[in-house]
Amino acid sequence: MNAEEIIRSIEAEQLKSDLPEIYIGDTVRVGVRIQEGGKERIQPYEGTVIAMGNSGINRSITVRKIFQGVGVERVFLLHAPKLADITVLRRGKARRAKLYYLRDRVGKATRLKQRFDRPIK
């Protein structure tokens, strides 16, 4: 067994199996584990998936939301232990792989049409 196979086998143990099907344009709620003092709580982060990247253990999504009039983007590693859960709230209709053009839009112009052919599980 060479080094690459060993790394792949270790990564396979760390992969999460309960992740939903996520597409670009979906509105998701991501539960993030946060340590405050000695306690741990789950903070929800809700927004639109504007980008997906990498594969395997390094798979990530970029979620954008508007908070107090300011656009906030956050990149989440899907298989990281800090991620408690991901819930798809709404399927969005996107015709491209990266929705970076939403950064330049404000208010109702950032809305995406809803997609009904992909079920929410």
Backbone as a chain_set.jsonl record, in Angstrom:
{"seq": "MNAEEIIRSIEAEQLKSDLPEIYIGDTVRVGVRIQEGGKERIQPYEGTVIAMGNSGINRSITVRKIFQGVGVERVFLLHAPKLADITVLRRGKARRAKLYYLRDRVGKATRLKQRFDRPIK", "coords": {"N": [[0.834, -1.184, 0.0], [0.646, 2.126, -0.956], [1.424, 5.572, -0.043], [-0.627, 7.277, -0.896], [-2.922, 5.652, -1.019], [-3.196, 5.002, 1.668], [-3.765, 7.489, 2.823], [-6.196, 8.006, 1.512], [-7.799, 5.955, 2.575], [-7.905, 6.648, 5.299], [-9.197, 9.122, 5.104], [-11.662, 8.27, 4.152], [-12.903, 7.17, 6.37], [-13.589, 9.43, 7.793], [-15.545, 10.752, 6.371], [-18.815, 12.151, 6.167], [-22.005, 10.617, 6.143], [-24.617, 11.398, 6.154], [-25.326, 13.665, 4.698], [-27.379, 16.009, 2.924], [-28.58, 16.26, -0.531], [-27.111, 18.887, -2.109], [-27.409, 21.795, -4.019], [-26.296, 24.426, -6.239], [-27.643, 27.601, -5.578], [-29.548, 26.805, -3.797], [-31.395, 27.431, -0.786], [-30.165, 27.185, 2.364], [-29.96, 25.927, 5.755], [-27.453, 25.954, 7.979], [-26.147, 24.259, 10.662], [-23.909, 25.265, 13.023], [-21.378, 24.267, 15.182], [-20.526, 25.858, 18.177], [-18.167, 26.879, 20.552], [-18.559, 28.169, 23.709], [-17.096, 29.345, 26.373], [-17.221, 26.762, 28.647], [-19.293, 25.492, 27.483], [-21.148, 24.095, 24.729], [-22.836, 25.05, 21.812], [-25.298, 25.054, 19.181], [-25.317, 27.048, 16.428], [-27.466, 28.46, 14.088], [-26.98, 29.129, 10.6], [-28.19, 30.773, 7.979], [-28.696, 30.893, 4.515], [-28.017, 31.491, 0.979], [-26.659, 29.114, -1.24], [-23.863, 29.864, -2.98], [-21.616, 28.899, -4.179], [-19.763, 25.892, -4.837], [-17.141, 23.688, -3.954], [-14.15, 21.701, -4.53], [-13.644, 18.18, -3.65], [-14.474, 15.008, -2.138], [-13.064, 14.658, 1.087], [-12.496, 17.315, 1.334], [-14.62, 18.764, 0.391], [-16.628, 21.636, -0.074], [-18.936, 24.34, 0.66], [-20.077, 27.596, -0.233], [-21.835, 29.92, 1.512], [-24.117, 32.556, 1.343], [-25.482, 35.339, 3.006], [-27.624, 38.089, 3.892], [-26.999, 40.331, 6.36], [-28.128, 42.668, 8.496], [-28.149, 44.554, 6.403], [-25.699, 44.124, 5.215], [-23.745, 42.098, 3.14], [-22.829, 38.816, 3.919], [-20.537, 36.267, 3.621], [-19.77, 32.841, 3.98], [-17.609, 30.098, 4.174], [-18.046, 26.67, 4.276], [-16.705, 23.613, 5.291], [-17.899, 20.561, 4.335], [-17.568, 18.072, 5.57], [-16.499, 18.604, 8.009], [-16.029, 18.453, 11.583], [-17.141, 20.596, 12.979], [-19.5, 21.243, 11.761], [-22.786, 20.735, 12.457], [-25.339, 20.062, 11.34], [-27.078, 20.11, 8.164], [-29.704, 21.658, 6.509], [-31.879, 21.689, 3.821], [-33.801, 24.295, 2.775], [-35.105, 25.44, 0.627], [-35.267, 25.019, -2.859], [-33.327, 26.448, -5.375], [-33.345, 27.97, -8.617], [-30.732, 27.858, -10.705], [-28.541, 28.818, -13.302], [-25.901, 28.63, -13.645], [-22.621, 27.697, -12.412], [-21.34, 29.127, -10.389], [-22.504, 31.663, -8.331], [-21.6, 34.326, -8.164], [-22.384, 36.775, -9.098], [-24.463, 37.629, -7.547], [-23.4, 39.112, -5.538], [-23.235, 41.73, -6.336], [-25.787, 42.589, -6.331], [-28.773, 43.953, -4.826], [-31.326, 43.711, -2.353], [-34.521, 42.816, -3.596], [-33.552, 41.96, -5.995], [-31.777, 39.947, -5.56], [-33.137, 37.611, -5.35], [-33.838, 34.221, -6.262], [-35.458, 32.138, -8.665], [-37.769, 29.603, -7.666], [-37.218, 26.087, -7.576], [-38.909, 23.22, -8.497], [-38.627, 20.62, -9.332], [-36.696, 19.143, -8.048], [-36.809, 17.303, -5.199], [-37.175, 18.242, -1.717], [-35.56, 16.799, 0.873]], "CA": [[0.0, 0.0, 0.0], [1.44, 3.359, -0.984], [0.97, 6.658, 0.832], [-1.891, 7.827, -1.377], [-3.994, 4.74, -0.618], [-3.342, 5.115, 3.119], [-4.456, 8.757, 3.056], [-7.578, 7.861, 1.049], [-8.541, 5.09, 3.504], [-8.141, 7.422, 6.515], [-10.216, 10.121, 4.777], [-12.953, 7.601, 3.963], [-13.502, 6.987, 7.684], [-14.037, 10.729, 8.296], [-16.628, 11.296, 5.548], [-20.17, 12.073, 6.704], [-22.899, 9.912, 5.22], [-25.974, 11.91, 6.28], [-25.456, 14.978, 4.067], [-28.409, 16.056, 1.878], [-28.165, 16.713, -1.864], [-27.066, 20.35, -2.118], [-27.13, 22.353, -5.336], [-26.092, 25.866, -6.295], [-28.898, 28.329, -5.574], [-30.413, 26.35, -2.703], [-31.368, 28.133, 0.497], [-29.864, 26.161, 3.364], [-29.692, 26.311, 7.141], [-26.301, 25.183, 8.434], [-25.943, 24.305, 12.106], [-22.471, 25.334, 13.31], [-21.06, 24.083, 16.606], [-19.747, 26.975, 18.706], [-17.741, 26.722, 21.942], [-18.589, 29.403, 24.498], [-16.68, 28.925, 27.706], [-17.194, 25.307, 28.694], [-20.498, 24.969, 26.857], [-21.194, 24.037, 23.273], [-24.189, 25.23, 21.295], [-25.388, 25.011, 17.716], [-25.818, 28.325, 15.894], [-27.886, 28.315, 12.693], [-26.526, 30.111, 9.62], [-29.113, 30.547, 6.877], [-28.403, 31.702, 3.346], [-28.04, 30.877, -0.345], [-25.405, 28.487, -1.678], [-23.434, 30.542, -4.208], [-20.493, 28.186, -4.789], [-19.344, 24.615, -4.276], [-15.775, 23.45, -4.388], [-13.379, 20.525, -4.151], [-14.358, 16.914, -3.583], [-14.008, 14.133, -1.065], [-13.047, 15.209, 2.443], [-12.328, 18.767, 1.228], [-15.805, 19.353, -0.241], [-17.045, 22.839, 0.641], [-19.96, 25.195, 0.071], [-20.043, 28.984, 0.181], [-23.204, 30.356, 1.798], [-24.201, 34.009, 1.439], [-26.711, 35.894, 3.571], [-27.589, 39.522, 4.151], [-27.2, 40.564, 7.789], [-28.198, 44.103, 8.776], [-27.83, 45.305, 5.198], [-24.349, 43.82, 4.742], [-23.599, 40.729, 2.659], [-21.867, 38.011, 4.658], [-20.312, 34.963, 3.015], [-19.013, 31.943, 4.838], [-17.271, 28.839, 3.524], [-18.159, 25.55, 5.197], [-16.255, 22.293, 4.876], [-19.069, 19.732, 4.611], [-17.24, 16.911, 6.4], [-15.82, 19.061, 9.219], [-16.795, 18.17, 12.805], [-17.826, 21.809, 13.439], [-20.809, 21.279, 11.126], [-23.703, 19.815, 13.136], [-26.305, 19.561, 10.376], [-27.434, 20.982, 7.039], [-31.081, 21.459, 6.087], [-32.246, 22.435, 2.617], [-35.1, 24.928, 2.995], [-35.726, 25.847, -0.633], [-34.447, 24.755, -4.041], [-33.258, 27.605, -6.25], [-33.058, 27.693, -10.021], [-29.515, 28.553, -11.117], [-28.094, 28.357, -14.615], [-24.443, 28.628, -13.679], [-21.994, 26.975, -11.308], [-20.98, 30.073, -9.327], [-23.455, 32.781, -8.339], [-20.901, 35.493, -7.638], [-23.065, 37.993, -9.536], [-25.381, 38.061, -6.489], [-22.688, 40.058, -4.671], [-23.463, 43.094, -6.824], [-27.214, 42.884, -6.316], [-29.305, 44.369, -3.529], [-32.759, 43.587, -2.145], [-35.289, 41.8, -4.309], [-32.79, 41.501, -7.16], [-30.989, 38.769, -5.193], [-33.986, 36.422, -5.294], [-33.761, 33.23, -7.323], [-36.712, 31.417, -8.846], [-37.786, 28.33, -6.955], [-37.174, 24.929, -8.432], [-39.811, 22.224, -7.902], [-38.382, 19.27, -9.835], [-35.821, 18.445, -7.12], [-37.508, 17.283, -3.903], [-36.456, 18.553, -0.489], [-35.677, 15.606, 1.734]], "C": [[0.881, 1.252, 0.0], [0.769, 4.449, -0.154], [-0.391, 7.206, 0.409], [-3.082, 6.962, -0.963], [-4.252, 4.82, 0.885], [-4.122, 6.384, 3.46], [-5.925, 8.63, 2.662], [-8.406, 7.006, 2.009], [-8.844, 5.818, 4.82], [-9.226, 8.471, 6.28], [-11.595, 9.484, 4.666], [-13.661, 7.38, 5.295], [-14.124, 8.287, 8.203], [-15.217, 11.305, 7.53], [-17.982, 11.118, 6.231], [-21.071, 11.414, 5.664], [-24.304, 10.512, 5.201], [-26.178, 13.284, 5.647], [-26.549, 14.948, 2.999], [-27.793, 16.446, 0.529], [-28.238, 18.234, -1.871], [-26.68, 20.8, -3.518], [-26.895, 23.847, -5.212], [-27.465, 26.542, -6.363], [-29.847, 27.909, -4.47], [-30.295, 27.279, -1.507], [-31.217, 27.065, 1.572], [-29.741, 26.772, 4.75], [-28.602, 25.375, 7.636], [-26.178, 25.352, 9.943], [-24.463, 24.224, 12.409], [-22.261, 25.174, 14.811], [-20.143, 25.21, 17.06], [-19.439, 26.695, 20.17], [-17.797, 28.086, 22.62], [-18.29, 29.021, 25.933], [-16.547, 27.415, 27.721], [-18.365, 24.67, 27.983], [-20.369, 24.974, 25.343], [-22.641, 24.226, 22.85], [-24.143, 25.202, 19.78], [-26.045, 26.296, 17.25], [-26.224, 28.131, 14.435], [-27.354, 29.46, 11.823], [-27.335, 29.831, 8.362], [-28.793, 31.465, 5.713], [-28.459, 30.882, 2.066], [-26.673, 30.305, -0.687], [-25.003, 29.146, -2.994], [-22.268, 29.838, -4.881], [-20.275, 26.861, -4.077], [-17.941, 24.346, -4.791], [-15.213, 22.147, -3.879], [-14.22, 19.256, -4.151], [-13.784, 16.086, -2.45], [-14.091, 14.821, 0.274], [-12.974, 16.734, 2.419], [-13.532, 19.47, 0.603], [-16.321, 20.525, 0.592], [-18.177, 23.54, -0.107], [-19.761, 26.604, 0.605], [-21.483, 29.456, 0.319], [-23.194, 31.863, 2.019], [-25.54, 34.409, 2.046], [-26.523, 37.393, 3.744], [-27.906, 39.714, 5.626], [-27.064, 42.055, 8.057], [-27.709, 44.938, 7.595], [-26.454, 45.038, 4.622], [-24.307, 42.358, 4.308], [-22.499, 40.003, 3.414], [-21.758, 36.66, 3.971], [-19.456, 34.129, 3.938], [-18.806, 30.63, 4.107], [-17.303, 27.739, 4.576], [-17.566, 24.305, 4.555], [-17.339, 21.304, 5.29], [-18.776, 18.582, 5.563], [-16.524, 17.299, 7.687], [-16.667, 18.734, 10.449], [-17.524, 19.388, 13.363], [-19.234, 21.919, 12.864], [-21.72, 20.26, 11.795], [-24.687, 19.212, 12.139], [-26.525, 20.588, 9.272], [-28.857, 20.63, 6.636], [-31.336, 22.309, 4.855], [-33.656, 22.967, 2.824], [-35.846, 25.17, 1.698], [-34.761, 25.527, -1.76], [-34.488, 25.966, -4.956], [-32.873, 27.208, -7.657], [-31.861, 28.523, -10.436], [-29.039, 27.969, -12.435], [-26.588, 28.398, -14.75], [-23.893, 28.027, -12.4], [-21.628, 27.877, -10.139], [-21.898, 31.284, -9.443], [-22.828, 34.038, -7.762], [-21.565, 36.796, -8.057], [-24.058, 38.487, -8.486], [-24.726, 39.061, -5.547], [-22.984, 41.504, -5.06], [-24.924, 43.507, -6.727], [-27.701, 43.158, -4.902], [-30.8, 44.099, -3.495], [-33.407, 42.478, -2.943], [-34.557, 41.25, -5.52], [-31.966, 40.257, -6.846], [-31.824, 37.499, -5.16], [-33.751, 35.518, -6.497], [-35.124, 32.56, -7.448], [-36.622, 30.077, -8.126], [-37.86, 27.179, -7.955], [-37.978, 23.814, -7.764], [-39.527, 20.799, -8.353], [-37.404, 18.476, -8.968], [-36.472, 18.459, -5.737], [-36.589, 17.671, -2.757], [-36.659, 17.381, 0.452], [-35.48, 15.976, 3.16]], "O": [[1.752, 1.409, 0.855], [-0.328, 4.256, 0.371], [-1.213, 7.558, 1.255], [-4.133, 7.487, -0.597], [-5.397, 4.718, 1.325], [-5.033, 6.354, 4.287], [-6.804, 9.091, 3.391], [-9.582, 7.293, 2.235], [-9.915, 5.629, 5.396], [-10.076, 8.692, 7.142], [-12.592, 10.097, 5.049], [-14.89, 7.398, 5.348], [-15.084, 8.246, 8.972], [-15.836, 12.261, 7.996], [-18.262, 10.064, 6.803], [-20.915, 11.628, 4.462], [-25.104, 10.174, 4.328], [-27.109, 13.998, 6.019], [-26.648, 13.979, 2.246], [-26.65, 16.897, 0.456], [-29.307, 18.806, -1.662], [-25.753, 20.265, -4.127], [-27.249, 24.461, -4.206], [-28.34, 26.11, -7.112], [-30.849, 28.582, -4.226], [-29.232, 27.843, -1.246], [-32.039, 26.155, 1.676], [-29.46, 27.961, 4.905], [-28.794, 24.161, 7.705], [-26.112, 26.477, 10.44], [-23.82, 23.225, 12.088], [-22.893, 25.863, 15.611], [-19.123, 25.491, 16.43], [-20.324, 26.321, 20.939], [-17.166, 29.042, 22.167], [-19.131, 28.445, 26.624], [-15.835, 26.847, 26.894], [-18.439, 23.445, 27.882], [-19.599, 25.737, 24.76], [-23.555, 23.648, 23.438], [-23.077, 25.314, 19.175], [-27.178, 26.601, 17.622], [-25.411, 27.684, 13.626], [-27.289, 30.609, 12.26], [-27.186, 28.775, 7.746], [-28.634, 32.672, 5.893], [-28.893, 29.73, 2.068], [-25.649, 30.944, -0.448], [-25.7, 29.014, -4.001], [-21.951, 30.137, -6.033], [-20.556, 26.719, -2.887], [-17.59, 24.72, -5.91], [-15.724, 21.56, -2.925], [-15.368, 19.26, -4.596], [-12.746, 16.419, -1.878], [-15.077, 15.496, 0.571], [-13.356, 17.38, 3.395], [-13.459, 20.664, 0.315], [-16.438, 20.423, 1.813], [-18.358, 23.369, -1.312], [-19.334, 26.794, 1.743], [-22.258, 29.4, -0.636], [-22.377, 32.387, 2.776], [-26.592, 33.897, 1.661], [-25.4, 37.896, 3.741], [-28.97, 39.304, 6.091], [-25.993, 42.63, 7.862], [-26.959, 45.899, 7.763], [-26.072, 45.664, 3.633], [-24.78, 41.48, 5.03], [-21.381, 40.502, 3.537], [-22.764, 35.983, 3.761], [-18.54, 34.63, 4.59], [-19.733, 30.108, 3.488], [-16.676, 27.851, 5.629], [-17.884, 23.977, 3.412], [-17.669, 21.213, 6.472], [-19.668, 18.158, 6.299], [-15.997, 16.433, 8.387], [-17.895, 18.737, 10.368], [-18.451, 19.225, 14.156], [-20.075, 22.62, 13.427], [-21.469, 19.057, 11.718], [-24.856, 17.994, 12.093], [-26.204, 21.767, 9.42], [-29.187, 19.459, 6.444], [-31.045, 23.505, 4.845], [-34.595, 22.197, 3.024], [-37.076, 25.114, 1.663], [-33.557, 25.744, -1.623], [-35.567, 26.46, -5.282], [-32.159, 26.227, -7.865], [-31.948, 29.749, -10.514], [-29.127, 26.761, -12.654], [-26.053, 28.221, -15.844], [-24.619, 27.866, -11.418], [-21.61, 27.418, -8.997], [-22.051, 31.858, -10.521], [-23.45, 34.737, -6.962], [-21.331, 37.829, -7.429], [-24.46, 39.649, -8.527], [-25.421, 39.783, -4.832], [-22.983, 42.394, -4.209], [-25.263, 44.656, -7.012], [-27.135, 42.675, -3.921], [-31.475, 44.245, -4.515], [-32.92, 41.348, -2.973], [-34.906, 40.181, -6.019], [-31.503, 39.578, -7.762], [-31.279, 36.412, -4.963], [-33.499, 35.99, -7.605], [-35.855, 32.429, -6.466], [-35.546, 29.496, -7.994], [-38.472, 27.282, -9.018], [-37.752, 23.501, -6.595], [-40.116, 19.858, -7.822], [-37.29, 17.261, -9.13], [-36.666, 19.531, -5.164], [-35.379, 17.456, -2.817], [-37.788, 17.019, 0.784], [-35.541, 15.114, 4.036]]}, "num_chains": 1, "name": "protein.A"}
